[in-house]
């Protein structure tokens, strides 16, 4: 049972890490969009 719990914990860390990286990427994109606004032609 200990190996199963360890596997689930590792899977949870991986999922959390993935979503944190996606959220960080999204925030960086939004921040860059505000710092460098799109120039209208």
C-alpha positions as CSV (number, residue, x, y, z in Angstrom):
1,X,0.0,0.0,0.0
2,X,2.9,2.3,0.7
3,X,4.1,2.1,-2.9
4,X,0.6,2.9,-4.2
5,X,0.4,6.0,-1.9
6,X,3.8,7.1,-3.0
7,X,2.8,6.7,-6.7
8,X,-0.4,8.8,-6.1
9,X,1.6,11.5,-4.3
10,X,4.1,11.7,-7.1
11,X,1.2,11.9,-9.7
12,X,-0.4,14.7,-7.6
13,X,2.9,16.6,-7.6
14,X,3.2,16.2,-11.3
15,X,-0.4,17.4,-12.0
16,X,0.0,20.4,-9.6
17,X,3.4,21.3,-11.2
18,X,1.9,21.1,-14.7
19,X,-1.1,23.4,-13.8
20,X,1.2,25.9,-12.0
21,X,3.5,26.1,-15.1
22,X,0.5,26.6,-17.4
23,X,-0.9,29.3,-15.1
24,X,2.5,31.0,-14.9
25,X,2.8,30.9,-18.7
26,X,-0.7,32.4,-19.0
27,X,0.1,35.2,-16.6
28,X,3.4,36.1,-18.3
29,X,1.5,36.3,-21.7
30,X,-1.1,38.6,-20.1
31,X,1.6,40.7,-18.5
32,X,3.6,41.1,-21.7
33,X,0.3,42.1,-23.5
34,X,-0.1,44.9,-21.0
35,X,3.5,46.0,-21.1
36,X,3.7,46.0,-24.9
37,X,0.2,46.8,-26.2
38,X,-0.8,46.0,-29.7
39,X,-0.2,48.8,-32.1
40,X,-3.3,49.7,-34.2
41,X,-2.8,50.5,-37.8
